Amino acid sequence: TTISGGGTGPVVKFMGGEGPSSVLRGFSISDGHAFSGGGILVQESSPTLEGLVVRNNSADEVGGGAYLWNAAATMADVRFAGNQAGTHGGGLYMVGSQVELTGMRFEGNFAFGHAGGMSIGESAVTLDNVTFVGNVAHTGCGALSVSGSELDLSHAAFLNNWAGSSCGALGSGGSVVRASNVLFAGNAALSCG
């Protein structure tokens, strides 16, 4: 079942303090457009997002596919594909959040700034069993950008991502990143790999 924004958005919003019992499962979220969070917006809420395809959404600023602000969400088996952001986080952008993500795939997302796939800022994130493939950032961090955050990253693959300046796959600043079982292959950037 597809929930289409028809060029407007966010397509789905969690803004009323929803908790983990608020579950969004088994949908395709597509064709949304908003200032931030074209497909999904989670603000000061803690929903459970499972078995979703978030595709072909866009944002003027951040989080073409989804934007999480001050959230404590759980995501499992979610695919972000073909989303676009005017600045950062083509697929997913989060700030001030505590998030657990498992079974994720970021494919063919684009950002005019940093982090074609996913951007993490001032957050604590667990990311397990994730693939970043073919994401592009016009400036840096083709797949994943981590800033001022703590990230536990495991069982991950970064494949054929690209950045216009630096960090074709993963870029980190002022963060603690604990990584295990991570594969990098075919990633590229115009400077600093």
N, C-alpha and C positions, 0 to 999 in steps of 0.2 A: 504494500500500500504506500502510495506517494502522497506526501503533504507538500504542495507547491506554494511558494510565496507569490508566484506570478509577477516577479520583479519588485515586490515590496517585502518588508520584513522588519524585525526578525520573524522568521516563520514560526518558531516556538519560543516562548518566554517563560522563565522561572524567576519571578521577581517578588513573590509574596512570602518568602521565608519557608518555602516548601522543604520537607525533609526527605530522608532516604526512601520513605514509603511512596513518594511521588515518582512513578516509574514511567519512562518513555522507552518503549521496546518495539522493535520489529518494523520500523518505518524507514522510508527514504525521505529525507528532508532536502528539498531542492529549490533552486531558482528564487532564493530570497536575496534581498538587497537592503542594507541599512547602513547608518553611519558606522556602527560597530556591531559585529555579530550578525551577519546576514542570515545565517541559517538558524542558529540557536543562541539565545542570550540567557545566561545564568547569573543573577545578581543577588548576593546575600541569601543564597539558598543552597540546599544540599540534595539535589535530586539524584536518581539512579538512571543512567542512560545506557541501554543495552541493545545490541543487535541492530545498530543503525547504519545507514549509508547517508552521509552528509555530502552532497555533491552540487557543483555548479552554483554555489552561492557567492556573494561578494559583499565587501564592505568598503566604504570610503576611507576609513581609517584602519582599524585593527580587527582581526578575527573574521576573515571572510566566511569560514564555515561555522565557527562558534567563538563566543567571547565569554569568559568566566571572570567575574569580578567579585572578590571577597566571598568565594564559594567554597564548599566542601563536598564537591560532587564525586561520584564514582562512575567510571566509564568502563564498559567491557564490550569487546567485539564491535568496535565502531570503526568505520572506514570513512576517511575524509578524502575526497577526490575532486579535482578540478575546481577548487575554490580559489578566490582571489581577494587580496587585501591591498588597499591603497598605500599603507605603510608597512605594518609588521604582522606576522602570523597569518599567512594565507589560509592555512587549514584551521588552526586553533591558536587562540591567544588567551593567556590567563595572567592575572595579576592579583596579589594578595590572597591567594587561595591555597587550599590543602586538598589535593586531588590524588586519587588512585586510578590508574589506567592499566588495563590488561587487554591483550589481544587486539592491538590497534594497528591500523594501516593508514599511512599518509602517502597519497599517490597523485602526482601531477598537480600539486597546488603551487600558487605563485604569490609572491609579495613584492611590491615595488621597493620596499625598504629591506628589512631583515626577516629571516625565518620564513622561507616559503612554506614549510610544513607546519612547524609549531614553535611558539614563543612562550617562554616561561619567565615571569618577572616577579620577584619578591614572594615566592611561593615555596611550598614543600610538596614535592611530587614523587610518587612511586610509579615507574613506567616499566612494565614487564611484557615481554613477547610483543615487540613492536617492529614494524618495517616502515622505513622511509625510502621511497623510490621515486625518482624523477621529479623531485620538487625543485623549484627555482626561486632564488631571491635576486632582485636587481642589484642590491648592494652586498650584504654579507649573510652568512649562515644559511646555505641553501635548504637544509633540512630542519635543523633545530638550534634555537638560541636560548641560552640560560643566563639570566642576569639576577644577581642578588638573591639567589635561591639555593635550596637543597634538593638534589635530584638523586634518587636511587634508580639506576638504569640497568636492566638485565635482559638477556636473550633478545638482543636488538640487532637489526641489520640496516645499514645505511648504503643504499645502492643508487649510483648514477644521479646523484643530486648535484646542483650547480649553483654557484654564486658569482655575481658580477665583480666582486672585489675580493673578499677573503672568506675563508672557512666554507668550503664547498659542502661539508656535511654538518659539523657540530662546532658551535662557538660558545664559550663560557667566559663570563666576567664576574668577579666578586662573588663566586658561588662555590659550593661544595658539591662535587659530582662523584658519586661512587658507582663504578661501572664494572660489570662482569659479563662475559660471553657476548661480546659485541663485535660485529663484522663490519668493516668498511671496504667498499669496492666500487671503483669506477666514479668516485666523486671528484669534482673539479672546481677550481676557482681561478679567476684571472691573476690573483696574487695570493701567496701564503696558503695554497691548497686547502 
